[in-house]
Amino acid sequence: MSVKHALLALLEQQPMYGYQLRAEFEQRTGTTWPLNVGQVYTTLTRLERDGLAAADGEDAEGHVIYRITDAGSEEVASWFTTPVARTQPPRDELAIKLALAVTVPGVDVGTVIQQQRGATMTALQDYTRLKRQAGTNPADPADLAWSLVLDSLVFAAEAEIRWLDHCEARLRRAAVELGRGNSRLDEETSS
Protein backbone atom coordinates (compact mmCIF):
# COMPACT_ATOMS: atom_id res chain seq x y z
CA MET A 1 0.00 0.00 0.00
CA SER A 2 1.30 3.43 -0.84
CA VAL A 3 0.69 5.60 2.20
CA LYS A 4 2.46 8.42 0.37
CA HIS A 5 -0.03 8.41 -2.48
CA ALA A 6 -3.03 7.90 -0.23
CA LEU A 7 -2.09 10.96 1.83
CA LEU A 8 -1.50 13.01 -1.32
CA ALA A 9 -4.92 11.98 -2.63
CA LEU A 10 -6.52 13.16 0.61
CA LEU A 11 -4.56 16.42 0.58
CA GLU A 12 -5.77 16.96 -2.98
CA GLN A 13 -9.24 17.55 -1.51
CA GLN A 14 -8.22 19.97 1.22
CA PRO A 15 -5.32 20.87 3.51
CA MET A 16 -5.21 18.79 6.70
CA TYR A 17 -2.96 17.96 9.62
CA GLY A 18 -1.60 14.48 10.31
CA TYR A 19 -4.28 13.15 12.65
CA GLN A 20 -7.00 14.37 10.28
CA LEU A 21 -5.30 12.52 7.41
CA ARG A 22 -5.09 9.34 9.47
CA ALA A 23 -8.77 9.56 10.49
CA GLU A 24 -9.89 10.32 6.93
CA PHE A 25 -7.85 7.42 5.49
CA GLU A 26 -9.24 4.97 8.05
CA GLN A 27 -12.81 6.21 7.57
CA ARG A 28 -12.59 5.72 3.80
CA THR A 29 -11.10 2.25 4.06
CA GLY A 30 -13.29 1.11 6.94
CA THR A 31 -10.22 0.85 9.21
CA THR A 32 -9.16 -2.18 7.18
CA TRP A 33 -5.57 -0.94 7.05
CA PRO A 34 -5.01 1.15 10.19
CA LEU A 35 -2.28 3.76 10.01
CA ASN A 36 0.02 4.63 12.88
CA VAL A 37 -0.07 8.41 13.34
CA GLY A 38 3.74 8.35 13.55
CA GLN A 39 3.83 6.80 10.09
CA VAL A 40 1.57 9.58 8.83
CA TYR A 41 3.86 12.30 10.18
CA THR A 42 6.99 10.55 8.89
CA THR A 43 5.37 10.34 5.46
CA LEU A 44 4.35 14.01 5.61
CA THR A 45 7.96 14.94 6.39
CA ARG A 46 9.12 12.99 3.31
CA LEU A 47 6.41 14.52 1.14
CA GLU A 48 7.53 17.97 2.27
CA ARG A 49 11.21 17.10 1.67
CA ASP A 50 10.35 15.85 -1.84
CA GLY A 51 8.32 18.97 -2.68
CA LEU A 52 5.02 17.09 -2.93
CA ALA A 53 3.40 18.73 0.11
CA ALA A 54 4.10 21.85 2.11
CA ALA A 55 3.36 23.04 5.62
CA ASP A 56 0.73 25.75 5.37
CA GLY A 57 0.69 27.25 8.83
CA GLU A 58 -1.04 26.06 11.97
CA ASP A 59 -4.62 25.85 13.09
CA ALA A 60 -5.89 27.45 16.32
CA GLU A 61 -4.79 24.39 18.30
CA GLY A 62 -1.22 24.43 16.96
CA HIS A 63 -1.55 21.55 14.46
CA VAL A 64 0.65 21.99 11.40
CA ILE A 65 -1.61 22.02 8.35
CA TYR A 66 -0.25 20.47 5.13
CA ARG A 67 -1.33 21.22 1.60
CA ILE A 68 -0.50 19.48 -1.64
CA THR A 69 1.88 21.22 -4.06
CA ASP A 70 1.57 21.30 -7.84
CA ALA A 71 4.21 18.54 -8.00
CA GLY A 72 2.15 16.55 -5.48
CA SER A 73 -0.98 16.95 -7.61
CA GLU A 74 0.93 15.68 -10.63
CA GLU A 75 2.25 12.74 -8.57
CA VAL A 76 -1.19 11.69 -7.33
CA ALA A 77 -2.71 12.07 -10.82
CA SER A 78 0.01 9.80 -12.17
CA TRP A 79 -0.62 7.30 -9.35
CA PHE A 80 -4.32 7.09 -10.17
CA THR A 81 -3.66 6.47 -13.86
CA THR A 82 -0.79 4.00 -13.47
CA PRO A 83 -1.69 0.31 -12.96
CA VAL A 84 -0.44 -1.34 -9.79
CA ALA A 85 2.64 -3.32 -10.81
CA ARG A 86 2.58 -7.05 -10.20
CA THR A 87 6.28 -7.53 -10.96
CA GLN A 88 7.25 -7.77 -7.30
CA PRO A 89 4.50 -9.75 -5.57
CA PRO A 90 3.92 -8.88 -1.93
CA ARG A 91 5.07 -11.46 0.58
CA ASP A 92 2.24 -13.84 1.27
CA GLU A 93 2.72 -15.40 4.68
CA LEU A 94 0.35 -18.26 3.92
CA ALA A 95 2.12 -19.19 0.68
CA ILE A 96 5.46 -19.07 2.49
CA LYS A 97 4.07 -21.19 5.35
CA LEU A 98 2.74 -23.87 2.99
CA ALA A 99 5.91 -23.89 0.89
CA LEU A 100 7.93 -24.54 4.01
CA ALA A 101 5.40 -26.96 5.51
CA VAL A 102 5.69 -29.32 2.54
CA THR A 103 9.48 -29.36 2.86
CA VAL A 104 9.92 -29.57 6.64
CA PRO A 105 9.71 -33.13 7.98
CA GLY A 106 7.04 -33.79 10.58
CA VAL A 107 4.66 -31.00 9.60
CA ASP A 108 1.09 -32.17 9.01
CA VAL A 109 0.36 -30.10 5.92
CA GLY A 110 -3.26 -31.25 5.84
CA THR A 111 -3.80 -29.76 9.29
CA VAL A 112 -2.10 -26.52 8.26
CA ILE A 113 -4.48 -26.25 5.30
CA GLN A 114 -7.56 -27.17 7.32
CA GLN A 115 -6.75 -24.66 10.07
CA GLN A 116 -6.26 -21.92 7.50
CA ARG A 117 -9.43 -22.82 5.62
CA GLY A 118 -11.40 -22.53 8.86
CA ALA A 119 -9.89 -19.14 9.65
CA THR A 120 -10.45 -17.88 6.11
CA MET A 121 -14.07 -19.10 6.13
CA THR A 122 -14.63 -17.21 9.39
CA ALA A 123 -13.13 -14.06 7.86
CA LEU A 124 -15.29 -14.50 4.76
CA GLN A 125 -18.39 -14.78 6.94
CA ASP A 126 -17.35 -11.66 8.85
CA TYR A 127 -16.80 -9.70 5.62
CA THR A 128 -20.16 -10.87 4.28
CA ARG A 129 -21.85 -9.79 7.51
CA LEU A 130 -20.16 -6.38 7.26
CA LYS A 131 -21.37 -6.03 3.67
CA ARG A 132 -24.96 -6.62 4.81
CA GLN A 133 -24.55 -4.01 7.58
CA ALA A 134 -22.70 -1.44 5.47
CA GLY A 135 -24.43 1.60 4.10
CA THR A 136 -25.87 0.96 0.68
CA ASN A 137 -26.36 4.48 -0.62
CA PRO A 138 -24.58 4.40 -4.01
CA ALA A 139 -24.64 8.20 -4.09
CA ASP A 140 -22.58 8.40 -0.89
CA PRO A 141 -18.87 8.16 -1.77
CA ALA A 142 -18.03 6.89 1.73
CA ASP A 143 -20.53 4.01 1.40
CA LEU A 144 -19.21 3.18 -2.05
CA ALA A 145 -15.56 3.28 -0.89
CA TRP A 146 -16.23 0.95 2.06
CA SER A 147 -18.27 -1.36 -0.15
CA LEU A 148 -15.41 -1.63 -2.66
CA VAL A 149 -12.95 -2.43 0.13
CA LEU A 150 -15.29 -5.12 1.45
CA ASP A 151 -15.69 -6.56 -2.06
CA SER A 152 -11.91 -6.80 -2.32
CA LEU A 153 -11.69 -8.61 1.02
CA VAL A 154 -14.48 -11.03 0.08
CA PHE A 155 -12.93 -11.83 -3.29
CA ALA A 156 -9.49 -12.32 -1.72
CA ALA A 157 -10.91 -14.71 0.92
CA GLU A 158 -12.81 -16.66 -1.75
CA ALA A 159 -9.66 -16.89 -3.85
CA GLU A 160 -7.67 -18.08 -0.85
CA ILE A 161 -10.19 -20.85 -0.18
CA ARG A 162 -10.01 -21.94 -3.84
CA TRP A 163 -6.21 -21.92 -3.62
CA LEU A 164 -6.29 -24.03 -0.44
CA ASP A 165 -8.56 -26.53 -2.24
CA HIS A 166 -6.05 -26.58 -5.09
CA CYS A 167 -3.17 -27.16 -2.64
CA GLU A 168 -4.96 -30.13 -1.09
CA ALA A 169 -5.58 -31.65 -4.51
CA ARG A 170 -1.93 -31.14 -5.52
CA LEU A 171 -0.70 -32.70 -2.29
CA ARG A 172 -3.03 -35.66 -2.72
CA ARG A 173 -1.77 -36.22 -6.30
CA ALA A 174 1.85 -35.86 -5.17
CA ALA A 175 1.32 -38.40 -2.40
CA VAL A 176 -0.16 -40.88 -4.88
CA GLU A 177 2.59 -40.27 -7.44
CA LEU A 178 5.29 -40.74 -4.82
CA GLY A 179 3.58 -43.89 -3.59
CA ARG A 180 3.65 -42.64 -0.02
CA GLY A 181 -0.12 -42.25 0.32
CA ASN A 182 -0.21 -40.07 3.45
CA SER A 183 -3.45 -41.56 4.80
CA ARG A 184 -4.13 -38.74 7.23
CA LEU A 185 -3.85 -36.14 4.45
CA ASP A 186 -5.93 -38.37 2.16
CA GLU A 187 -8.64 -38.69 4.83
CA GLU A 188 -8.69 -34.95 5.60
CA THR A 189 -8.74 -33.85 1.98
CA SER A 190 -11.39 -36.32 0.89
CA SER A 191 -13.92 -35.00 3.38
N, C-alpha and C positions, 0 to 999 in steps of 0.2 A: 504494500500500500504506500502510496506517495503522500505522506503527510504534508510535504512542501506544497504540492499542487492542490491538495484539498484546502489548505489554509489560504492559498492565493485565490482559489475559486470563491471562498467565503468573503475575502477582502474585496473581491471584485464587486460585491453587492453594496458593501458599506465599510467604512473604517471601524475597527473593533480593537479591543485589548485582548490579551491572551486568554483569560478565563472565558470571555464571551465567545472567542473562537472555539475553544474546547467544548463549551456547552452547545453551541450551534452545530458543530460537527457531530456530537453524540446524539443530539435531537434528530438530525437528519438521517442518521444511520441506525436509529433505534438502539443506541448504546451497544451495538454489535461489536464494534472495535473501539473500546474505550481508549482515550488518550490521556497520558500523564501530563499534567499542566506544565511540568518541567520540560517535557519534550516539546510542547507547544512553544514555550519561550526560547528554547534552544533553536528551534526551527525559525522562529521570528528573527533571532539574531543573525542566523545564516542568510535569511532572505534579505535582511537589511544590508549585510556585508556584500551580497551579490547584486545589490541594486534593484531587487525585485519588489521590495516593500520599504517603507520609510516610516520612522516615528513621526507622528503628526501632533505632537503636544500631549497634554494630559487632560483627563476629565476632572471633575470637581473632587473626586476621591483620590486623585493622584495616580490613577492607572495610565500607563503609556498607551496611547491610541496609535495603531498602525494603519497605514493606507497602502494600497497597491500602487506601484509606479507604472509608467507606460511599458517598461521592459517586463514588469510582472504580468501586465495584461496580455502582452504578446506571448509570454511563457505559458500562461494558463490556456489561452486560445489554442496554442500548439498542442498542449496536453490533451485537450478535449477532442482534437481532430486526429491525433496520432493513435493507432491501435496499440493495445497493451502487448508488448513483445512476449513471446512464448519461448524465446531462445534459451533463457536461463530459468528452468522451472523452479518454483519455490520448493524448499525442502518440505517433504511430506513425511511427517513423523510415522504415520501408519505404514506407508510404503517401505520406509527404512526398517521399521520394526519387523515387518513380514519378511523382507529380504534377509535380515539377520536371523530370524527365527527358523527359516528353512535351512540355514547353514550351521546353526549352533546345535550340537548334539544335546539331546535331552529335553528340548523344547517341544511341547505339545502344540503344534501349529494349529491343529483343529480347534483347540481351546482358545488360542489367541484370536482366531477368526470369529468364533462364536461369541466371545466376550465383546469384541468390537461391534459385531452385528447388533447385539442387544443394545449397546450404548448408542449406536447410530440410529437404531429404530426409535429409541426413546427421544433422541434429539429431533428426529423427523416428526414425531408426534407433537413435541413441544412447538416446533415451528409451525405445524399445521394449526395447532390451537391458537397460536399468536396471530396467524393469518385470519382466522375466524373472528378474533377479537379486535383486530386492527381497524382503523377508520377506513371506510370504503368510499370516500368522496373523491372521485377521479379529478375534480376541479381543484382539490387541495394539494398543492405540491408536496407538503409534508406527508400526507397520507400516501401519495403515489411513491415518494422516495422510500418510505418504510416498506411498502408493499413490494417494491422491486428488490430491496435487500432481502426480505423474507423469501421471495421467489428464488433468489440466488442460493440461499441456505437450503431450501427444500430440494432444489435440483442437485446441489452438491451432495446432500445426504442420500438422495435416491441413487445418484451415480456411485457413491461409495458402497452402497449395499449391492448394486449390480457387480461392482468390481470384486467385492468379497465373495459373491457367488462364483464369479469367474475363477478366483484364486482357489476356492475349494475344488472346483472341477479340474483345474490344472494339477493340483496336488494329488487328487484321486487318480488321474491318468498317469502321472509320474510314478505313483506307487505301484500301479499295475505294470507299467512298462519296466520298472526296475525289479519287479517280482518280489517286492518286499511286502506289499499288501498290508499297510498299517491298519489293522482292523479297527482301532479306536477312531482314527480319522475317517475310515470308510463308514463306520456306524454313524458318526456325527454328521457327516456330509450327506448321507443318504436320507436323513430325516428331514 
